[in-house]
Amino acid sequence: MILNITDQASLQIQEMMKEEESDRIRLRFGVKGGGCSGLSYAMGFDEEVNEELDKVFESNGIPVVMSSQDIAIVEGTKIDFKQNMMGGGFTIDNPNAIVSCGCGSSFKTATNAGTPDENC
């Protein structure tokens, strides 16, 4: 499985998708260079799919689009949603990450270190 979206995360994403004004909307998940450790997660909604570069699939009822080049970096990643007294937020557990920063949104893998931001 490329991406495992838990039941809690799926419910939260579905609620957020209802606010979008398109029935073609998908969750776009991937990585970008930057962050304290070199790579950062990117997550948002997107209607566009590049047939040559993107892979489209479904995880726990959520339509997902991801750049093919990001798959090896995040394959097997679990996206969850945690609620606590301070609010809630998504958590990302990437089995390929060998180093993560304290905030958990920046990481590097054994094969891809990225380029850390100097401002972290």
C-alpha positions in Angstrom: 0.0 0.0 0.0 1.4 3.4 -1.0 -0.5 5.4 1.6 -2.5 4.3 4.6 -5.1 6.9 5.6 -6.7 5.9 9.0 -10.4 6.0 9.7 -10.0 9.2 11.8 -8.0 10.9 9.1 -10.4 9.8 6.4 -13.4 11.3 8.3 -11.5 14.6 8.8 -10.4 14.7 5.1 -14.0 13.9 3.9 -15.3 16.8 6.0 -12.7 19.1 4.5 -13.5 17.9 1.0 -17.2 18.8 1.5 -16.1 22.5 1.8 -14.5 22.4 -1.7 -16.6 23.4 -4.6 -15.6 20.6 -6.9 -16.6 17.0 -7.3 -13.2 16.3 -9.0 -11.2 17.2 -5.9 -8.5 14.8 -4.7 -6.0 14.8 -1.8 -2.6 15.6 -3.1 0.1 14.2 -0.9 3.9 14.3 -1.5 7.2 15.8 -0.4 9.1 19.0 -1.2 12.6 20.1 -0.4 13.2 22.1 2.7 12.5 21.9 6.4 14.9 21.3 9.2 15.8 17.8 8.0 15.8 18.4 4.3 12.3 17.2 3.1 8.9 18.3 4.1 5.4 16.8 3.6 3.0 18.5 1.3 -0.7 17.8 1.7 -3.6 19.7 0.1 -6.5 19.4 -2.4 -6.0 19.3 -6.1 -8.2 18.9 -9.2 -5.3 18.6 -11.6 -3.6 15.3 -12.6 -0.6 15.1 -14.8 -1.1 11.8 -16.6 2.6 11.4 -17.2 3.9 12.2 -13.7 1.1 11.5 -11.3 -0.4 8.3 -9.8 -4.0 8.3 -8.8 -5.3 5.8 -6.2 -7.7 5.5 -3.3 -7.0 5.0 0.4 -9.8 4.4 2.8 -12.3 6.0 0.5 -10.2 9.1 -0.2 -9.1 9.7 -3.8 -5.4 10.5 -3.7 -3.0 11.9 -6.3 0.8 11.7 -5.9 3.8 12.5 -8.0 5.3 9.2 -9.1 8.8 10.3 -7.9 7.5 10.8 -4.4 6.1 7.3 -4.0 9.5 5.6 -3.1 10.0 8.3 -0.4 6.6 7.9 1.3 5.5 4.4 0.4 3.9 2.8 3.5 3.3 6.1 5.2 0.3 6.3 7.6 -1.7 9.5 7.9 -3.7 9.8 11.1 -5.8 12.5 12.8 -5.3 13.0 16.5 -7.7 15.1 18.7 -6.6 16.4 22.0 -7.5 19.2 24.4 -5.4 21.7 22.4 -7.3 20.9 19.2 -6.5 18.4 16.5 -4.1 17.7 13.6 -2.8 15.3 11.2 0.1 13.0 12.1 2.3 11.4 9.5 4.3 8.2 10.2 6.7 7.5 7.4 8.6 4.1 7.8 11.2 5.4 5.3 12.2 8.4 7.4 15.5 7.8 9.3 15.6 11.3 10.8 12.8 13.7 11.7 12.8 17.2 13.2 11.1 17.9 16.5 7.9 19.2 14.9 7.5 16.0 12.9 6.9 17.7 9.5 10.5 17.5 8.2 12.5 14.4 7.6 15.1 12.6 5.5 15.3 9.1 4.2 18.4 6.8 3.7 18.3 7.5 -0.1 17.0 11.1 -0.1 18.3 13.8 2.3 16.9 16.8 0.5 18.3 20.3 1.3 17.6 21.6 4.8 16.3 25.2 5.2 18.8 27.5 6.9 16.0 29.2 8.8 15.1 26.2 10.9 
